[in-house]
Amino acid sequence: MSKISTITIGRGRRRGRALEMVTSLDPNRQVPRPLAIYVHIPFCIQKCGYCDFNAYLYREAAARAYVSALRQEIVRAAERSWAGYGVPSVYFGGGTPSTLAPADLIGLLQLLRDGFPVQAEAEITVEVDPGTIELAGLEALRAGGVNRLSVGVQAFDDTLLQRLDRRHTAAEARRVLAWARRAGFMDVNLDLMFGLPGQTLAAWDASLSEAIAFAPAHVSVYGLSIEPRTPFYRRQQRGQLIVPDDEVQAAMFERAEQLLTAAGYVHYEISNYALPGWRSRHNQHYWRHGDYLGFGAGAHAYFQGRRWENERLPPRYMRAIAERGEAVGSLEAIDPVRRVHEGLMLGLRLREGIDLATFAATYGVALETAYAKPIAELAQGGYVQLMGGRLCLSARGRLVADAVLGQLVAAEDV
């Protein structure tokens, strides 16, 4: 789904063998270097009108061939030495991973455990949509080692769900959340969206209140973003799609913080809330600019200062895997200035912001000096706060995070 503050990090520019120059670490190091893993499942029962993700309609034969290609890619990558690394999290995203049979997802997870140093206590997440999985499937996932679910509820309102082109109903959302508990999942994330066509503040309050009543460990709240080349964009251009104005959307964002924090959730990232002890380890790894591998069509990876993206189209991805065992479509080295900019953009998404001393040690840049002018201007406007050796967004800054981050990275003082 689209987010209120999406940070777009540029794509690679050339093809190449991404893992040819992997440098293994000292296998005797006492603390393994974290390496997260993402697996992309690009299938959906129905593609929603607002979605610009790399997702396609589910077809059984295509899904079988895709899983086979995924297995080949994972096995090939596992041939490298991963000594000195530890995998703290594995995330199956999409698309809708729950369109696959639980046995397929469990088989992929087992391949990852066999080939990579997945830690015993690793966070293993699978995204599921209501209406695509039954209680038995959830029980199978839990028994197979999945310990976290991310449920794409979006709204507890059938009219709003229909306007989003969602196939599931509010009743199906309630049912899958209850089943998740019965299946033994304690760590459940619930996705909600605001700024929807025809959505009122009262309707948003109702969805938030119902989400809180389920007491999930984690709640993600995303503002609808109308992206080019989507059906929603075309409808909006024709005047057929009207969403709440910016003022109402800001009120919805603030209302989520009011209700969720009052219920005991910590607003630890722009779009994410968690009960104490239940923050998403996988997403925090991204926001802290950690290394990660990506498997599947269009999956991204960031490793040892390089970023790459697999072929986006499933047929091209599968053909590449069959021909050469990997499917890298673009590859680039991240230069020092770009790395600093990414560190800024990712770190400021977190409520705690950026520890200036740690940032300087990691990136070789003293933000309070190199970015003194834009930081001062943004602080004067009430968008950022610089205190106690940390730089963070203010409440006002979180409402316009993209603009604030854009102003920072546009600075040429570095």
C-alpha positions as CSV (number, residue, x, y, z in Angstrom):
1,M,0.0,0.0,0.0
2,S,1.1,3.6,-0.4
3,K,2.5,5.5,2.6
4,I,2.2,9.0,3.8
5,S,6.0,9.6,3.6
6,T,7.5,7.4,1.0
7,I,11.2,7.7,0.6
8,T,12.2,6.9,-3.0
9,I,15.8,5.7,-3.3
10,G,17.1,5.7,-6.9
11,R,17.4,2.6,-9.0
12,G,20.5,1.0,-10.2
13,R,22.0,1.8,-13.6
14,R,23.7,-1.3,-14.9
15,R,23.3,-5.1,-14.9
16,G,25.9,-7.3,-13.2
17,R,26.5,-10.3,-11.0
18,A,25.7,-8.8,-7.6
19,L,27.2,-11.5,-5.4
20,E,30.4,-12.1,-7.4
21,M,32.5,-9.9,-5.0
22,V,30.9,-10.8,-1.7
23,T,33.4,-10.5,1.1
24,S,32.9,-12.9,3.9
25,L,33.6,-11.8,7.4
26,D,35.7,-13.3,10.1
27,P,33.8,-16.5,11.0
28,N,35.1,-16.1,14.6
29,R,33.8,-12.6,15.2
30,Q,31.7,-12.7,18.4
31,V,28.9,-10.6,17.2
32,P,27.6,-11.5,13.7
33,R,26.9,-8.7,11.3
34,P,23.1,-8.4,10.7
35,L,21.9,-9.3,7.3
36,A,18.1,-9.2,6.7
37,I,16.4,-11.2,3.9
38,Y,13.3,-10.1,1.9
39,V,11.4,-12.5,-0.4
40,H,9.0,-11.1,-2.9
41,I,5.7,-12.9,-3.8
42,P,4.2,-10.9,-6.7
43,F,0.8,-12.4,-6.9
44,C,-2.6,-11.0,-5.8
45,I,-6.2,-12.3,-6.2
46,Q,-7.1,-8.8,-7.5
47,K,-4.9,-5.8,-8.0
48,C,-6.2,-2.7,-6.2
49,G,-6.7,0.5,-8.1
50,Y,-4.2,2.5,-6.0
51,C,-1.4,-0.1,-6.1
52,D,1.8,0.6,-8.0
53,F,3.7,-2.3,-6.5
54,N,5.3,-5.1,-8.5
55,A,2.2,-7.3,-8.3
56,Y,0.2,-9.4,-10.8
57,L,-3.0,-11.5,-10.8
58,Y,-2.5,-15.0,-9.4
59,R,-2.4,-17.9,-11.8
60,E,-1.7,-21.4,-10.3
61,A,0.7,-22.5,-13.1
62,A,2.6,-19.2,-13.0
63,A,2.9,-19.4,-9.2
64,R,4.3,-23.0,-9.4
65,A,7.0,-21.9,-11.9
66,Y,7.8,-18.8,-9.8
67,V,8.3,-20.8,-6.6
68,S,10.6,-23.1,-8.5
69,A,12.7,-20.1,-9.7
70,L,12.8,-18.6,-6.2
71,R,14.1,-21.9,-4.9
72,Q,16.9,-21.9,-7.5
73,E,17.8,-18.3,-6.8
74,I,18.0,-19.0,-3.0
75,V,20.1,-22.1,-3.4
76,R,22.5,-20.4,-5.8
77,A,23.0,-17.4,-3.5
78,A,23.5,-19.7,-0.5
79,E,26.6,-21.2,-2.3
80,R,28.5,-18.1,-1.3
81,S,30.2,-17.9,2.1
82,W,28.1,-16.1,4.7
83,A,30.5,-16.6,7.5
84,G,30.4,-13.8,10.1
85,Y,26.8,-12.8,9.3
86,G,23.6,-13.5,11.1
87,V,20.1,-13.1,9.8
88,P,17.8,-11.5,12.4
89,S,14.7,-11.3,10.2
90,V,13.1,-12.8,7.1
91,Y,10.2,-11.0,5.4
92,F,7.8,-12.4,2.8
93,G,6.2,-9.5,1.1
94,G,4.2,-8.8,-2.1
95,G,1.9,-8.8,-3.7
96,T,0.1,-11.1,-1.4
97,P,2.3,-14.0,-0.1
98,S,-0.8,-15.7,1.3
99,T,-1.9,-16.5,-2.3
100,L,0.7,-19.3,-2.1
101,A,0.1,-22.5,-0.3
102,P,1.5,-22.4,3.3
103,A,3.7,-25.5,2.3
104,D,5.4,-23.4,-0.4
105,L,6.2,-20.5,2.0
106,I,7.4,-23.0,4.6
107,G,9.6,-24.7,2.0
108,L,11.2,-21.4,1.0
109,L,11.8,-20.5,4.6
110,Q,13.5,-23.9,5.2
111,L,15.7,-23.3,2.2
112,L,16.8,-20.0,3.7
113,R,17.5,-21.7,7.0
114,D,19.5,-24.3,5.3
115,G,21.6,-21.9,3.3
116,F,22.0,-18.8,5.4
117,P,22.8,-18.2,9.1
118,V,19.2,-17.5,10.1
119,Q,19.2,-16.9,13.8
120,A,17.1,-19.2,16.0
121,E,15.2,-16.2,17.4
122,A,14.8,-14.5,14.1
123,E,11.7,-12.5,13.3
124,I,9.9,-14.3,10.4
125,T,7.1,-12.3,8.8
126,V,4.5,-13.2,6.2
127,E,2.1,-10.6,4.8
128,V,-1.5,-12.0,4.5
129,D,-4.7,-10.5,3.1
130,P,-8.1,-11.4,4.7
131,G,-9.9,-13.9,2.4
132,T,-6.8,-15.5,1.1
133,I,-6.0,-17.9,4.0
134,E,-7.9,-20.1,6.4
135,L,-7.3,-21.1,10.1
136,A,-5.6,-24.3,9.0
137,G,-3.2,-22.3,6.8
138,L,-2.3,-20.0,9.6
139,E,-1.7,-22.9,11.9
140,A,0.6,-24.5,9.3
141,L,2.6,-21.2,9.0
142,R,3.0,-21.0,12.7
143,A,4.1,-24.7,13.0
144,G,6.5,-24.1,10.1
145,G,8.4,-21.4,11.9
146,V,6.6,-18.1,10.9
147,N,6.2,-16.0,14.0
148,R,4.9,-12.7,12.8
149,L,1.9,-11.8,10.5
150,S,1.2,-8.5,8.8
151,V,-2.5,-8.4,8.0
152,G,-3.7,-6.0,5.3
153,V,-6.9,-4.9,6.8
154,Q,-6.9,-1.3,5.5
155,A,-10.4,-0.5,6.9
156,F,-13.2,-2.0,9.0
157,D,-15.7,-0.6,6.6
158,D,-17.1,-2.5,3.6
159,T,-17.9,0.7,1.6
160,L,-14.4,2.0,1.9
161,L,-12.9,-1.4,1.1
162,Q,-15.0,-1.6,-2.1
163,R,-13.8,1.9,-3.0
164,L,-10.2,0.6,-2.6
165,D,-11.0,-2.3,-4.9
166,R,-10.2,-4.7,-2.0
167,R,-11.7,-8.2,-2.4
168,H,-12.1,-8.9,1.3
169,T,-14.8,-7.7,3.7
170,A,-14.6,-6.2,7.2
171,A,-16.1,-9.5,8.5
172,E,-13.2,-11.5,6.8
173,A,-10.7,-9.1,8.4
174,R,-12.1,-9.6,11.8
175,R,-12.1,-13.4,11.3
176,V,-8.5,-13.7,10.1
177,L,-7.4,-11.6,13.1
178,A,-9.2,-13.9,15.5
179,W,-7.8,-16.9,13.6
180,A,-4.3,-15.5,13.9
181,R,-4.6,-15.6,17.7
182,R,-6.0,-19.1,17.7
183,A,-3.1,-20.2,15.5
184,G,-0.7,-19.0,18.2
185,F,0.6,-15.7,16.7
186,M,1.4,-13.2,19.3
187,D,3.2,-10.8,17.0
188,V,0.6,-9.5,14.6
189,N,0.7,-6.2,12.6
190,L,-2.5,-4.6,11.4
191,D,-2.3,-2.3,8.4
192,L,-4.8,0.6,8.2
193,M,-5.1,3.3,5.5
194,F,-6.4,6.9,5.8
195,G,-7.2,9.6,3.3
196,L,-9.5,7.2,1.3
197,P,-12.2,8.4,-1.1
198,G,-15.3,9.3,0.9
199,Q,-13.6,8.6,4.3
200,T,-14.6,10.9,7.1
201,L,-12.8,11.6,10.4
202,A,-15.6,9.6,12.1
203,A,-15.0,6.6,9.9
204,W,-11.3,6.8,10.5
205,D,-11.9,6.9,14.3
206,A,-14.1,3.8,14.0
207,S,-11.4,1.8,12.2
208,L,-8.7,2.9,14.7
209,S,-11.0,2.0,17.6
210,E,-11.7,-1.4,16.2
211,A,-8.0,-2.0,15.5
212,I,-7.2,-1.1,19.1
213,A,-9.9,-3.4,20.4
214,F,-8.1,-6.4,18.7
215,A,-4.9,-5.4,20.6
216,P,-2.4,-6.3,17.9
217,A,1.2,-6.0,18.8
218,H,1.8,-3.6,16.0
219,V,-0.2,-1.1,13.9
220,S,0.9,0.5,10.6
221,V,-1.1,3.6,9.4
222,Y,-0.5,4.7,5.8
223,G,-2.0,7.7,3.9
224,L,-3.3,6.9,0.5
225,S,-1.0,8.2,-2.2
226,I,-2.2,8.4,-5.8
227,E,0.6,7.2,-8.0
228,P,0.9,7.8,-11.7
229,R,0.1,4.8,-14.0
230,T,-2.5,3.5,-11.6
231,P,-6.3,3.3,-12.2
232,F,-6.8,5.7,-9.2
233,Y,-4.6,8.2,-10.9
234,R,-6.6,8.0,-14.1
235,R,-9.9,8.3,-12.2
236,Q,-8.5,11.3,-10.3
237,Q,-7.5,13.0,-13.5
238,R,-11.0,12.5,-14.9
239,G,-12.5,14.0,-11.7
240,Q,-14.0,10.7,-10.7
241,L,-12.0,10.2,-7.6
242,I,-12.0,12.7,-4.7
243,V,-10.0,12.2,-1.6
244,P,-10.0,14.2,1.7
245,D,-8.0,17.4,1.5
246,D,-4.6,17.9,3.1
247,E,-6.0,19.4,6.2
248,V,-8.3,16.5,6.8
249,Q,-5.6,14.0,6.1
250,A,-3.3,15.8,8.6
251,A,-6.1,15.6,11.2
252,M,-6.4,11.8,10.5
253,F,-2.6,11.4,10.9
254,E,-2.7,13.2,14.2
255,R,-5.9,11.4,15.4
256,A,-4.1,8.0,14.8
257,E,-1.3,9.2,17.1
258,Q,-3.7,10.4,19.8
259,L,-5.8,7.2,19.9
260,L,-2.9,4.7,19.5
261,T,-0.6,6.3,22.0
262,A,-3.5,6.6,24.5
263,A,-3.9,2.8,24.1
264,G,-0.3,2.2,25.0
265,Y,1.3,2.1,21.5
266,V,4.7,3.8,20.9
267,H,4.8,5.9,17.7
268,Y,8.4,4.8,16.9
269,E,8.4,5.5,13.1
270,I,6.4,7.9,10.9
271,S,3.9,5.3,9.9
272,N,4.3,2.6,12.6
273,Y,3.2,2.0,16.2
274,A,4.0,-0.9,18.5
275,L,3.3,-2.0,22.0
276,P,6.5,-2.0,24.1
277,G,8.8,-4.8,23.0
278,W,7.0,-5.4,19.6
279,R,8.7,-3.1,17.1
280,S,9.3,-4.6,13.7
281,R,12.9,-5.8,13.7
282,H,13.0,-6.1,9.9
283,N,11.8,-2.6,9.2
284,Q,14.1,-1.1,11.8
285,H,17.0,-2.8,10.1
286,Y,16.1,-1.0,6.9
287,W,15.7,2.3,8.6
288,R,19.1,1.9,10.2
289,H,20.6,1.4,6.8
290,G,21.5,-2.3,7.4
291,D,22.5,-4.8,4.7
292,Y,19.8,-7.0,3.2
293,L,19.3,-9.5,0.5
294,G,16.3,-9.7,-1.7
295,F,14.9,-12.7,-3.6
296,G,12.2,-12.7,-6.3
297,A,10.9,-10.6,-9.1
298,G,11.8,-6.9,-8.6
299,A,13.3,-7.5,-5.2
300,H,15.9,-5.0,-4.0
301,A,19.1,-5.7,-2.1
302,Y,21.6,-3.5,-0.4
303,F,24.9,-5.1,0.5
304,Q,28.5,-4.0,1.1
305,G,27.9,-0.5,-0.4
306,R,26.0,-1.7,-3.5
307,R,22.4,-1.8,-4.4
308,W,20.7,-4.0,-7.0
309,E,17.3,-4.9,-8.2
310,N,16.1,-8.1,-9.8
311,E,14.2,-8.2,-13.1
312,R,10.7,-6.9,-12.3
313,L,8.5,-8.9,-14.7
314,P,8.1,-12.5,-13.4
315,P,8.6,-14.1,-16.8
316,R,11.9,-12.2,-17.3
317,Y,12.9,-13.0,-13.7
318,M,12.2,-16.7,-14.2
319,R,14.0,-16.8,-17.6
320,A,17.1,-15.1,-16.1
321,I,17.1,-17.6,-13.2
322,A,16.9,-20.5,-15.7
323,E,19.7,-19.1,-17.8
324,R,22.2,-17.8,-15.3
325,G,21.0,-18.7,-11.7
326,E,20.4,-15.1,-10.7
327,A,18.2,-12.3,-12.1
328,V,19.9,-9.0,-11.3
329,G,18.5,-6.4,-13.7
330,S,20.4,-3.3,-12.4
331,L,23.4,-2.8,-10.1
332,E,25.1,0.3,-8.7
333,A,27.7,1.3,-6.2
334,I,26.5,3.9,-3.7
335,D,28.9,6.8,-3.5
336,P,29.7,8.5,-0.1
337,V,27.4,11.5,-0.6
338,R,24.5,9.3,-1.6
339,R,25.1,7.1,1.4
340,V,25.0,10.1,3.7
341,H,21.7,11.2,2.1
342,E,20.2,7.8,2.5
343,G,21.3,7.6,6.1
344,L,19.6,10.9,6.8
345,M,16.4,10.0,5.1
346,L,16.1,6.6,6.7
347,G,17.3,7.7,10.2
348,L,14.9,10.6,10.4
349,R,11.9,8.3,9.8
350,L,12.5,6.9,13.3
351,R,10.9,8.9,16.2
352,E,14.2,8.7,18.1
353,G,15.9,10.4,15.1
354,I,19.6,10.3,14.5
355,D,22.3,10.1,17.1
356,L,24.8,12.6,15.8
357,A,27.9,10.9,17.2
358,T,26.9,7.5,15.8
359,F,26.1,9.1,12.5
360,A,29.5,10.8,12.3
361,A,31.3,7.6,13.2
362,T,29.4,5.6,10.6
363,Y,29.3,8.1,7.7
364,G,32.3,10.4,8.4
365,V,30.0,13.5,8.5
366,A,29.2,15.8,11.3
367,L,25.6,16.7,10.5
368,E,25.4,19.7,12.8
369,T,28.3,21.2,10.9
370,A,27.9,20.0,7.3
371,Y,24.1,20.6,7.3
372,A,24.1,23.6,9.7
373,K,22.2,25.9,7.4
374,P,19.2,23.7,6.4
375,I,19.0,22.3,10.0
376,A,18.8,25.8,11.4
377,E,16.2,26.8,8.8
378,L,14.1,23.8,9.5
379,A,14.4,24.1,13.3
380,Q,13.3,27.7,13.1
381,G,10.3,26.6,11.1
382,G,9.5,24.0,13.8
383,Y,10.1,21.0,11.5
384,V,13.1,19.4,13.2
385,Q,14.6,19.4,16.7
386,L,18.3,19.3,17.5
387,M,18.9,18.5,21.2
388,G,20.8,16.1,23.4
389,G,23.1,15.1,20.6
390,R,20.2,13.9,18.4
391,L,18.4,15.3,15.3
392,C,14.8,14.3,14.9
393,L,11.6,15.4,13.2
394,S,9.1,17.4,15.2
395,A,5.4,16.6,15.3
396,R,5.0,19.3,12.6
397,G,7.8,17.8,10.6
398,R,6.4,14.4,10.6
399,L,3.3,15.7,8.7
400,V,5.5,16.9,5.8
401,A,8.4,14.5,6.2
402,D,9.1,14.2,2.5
403,A,9.5,17.9,2.0
404,V,11.7,18.2,5.1
405,L,14.0,15.3,4.0
406,G,14.1,16.8,0.5
407,Q,15.3,20.1,1.8
408,L,18.0,18.4,3.8
409,V,19.4,16.2,1.0
410,A,19.3,19.1,-1.4
411,A,21.9,20.9,0.7
412,E,25.3,21.0,-1.0
413,D,27.5,21.7,2.0
414,V,28.8,18.1,2.2
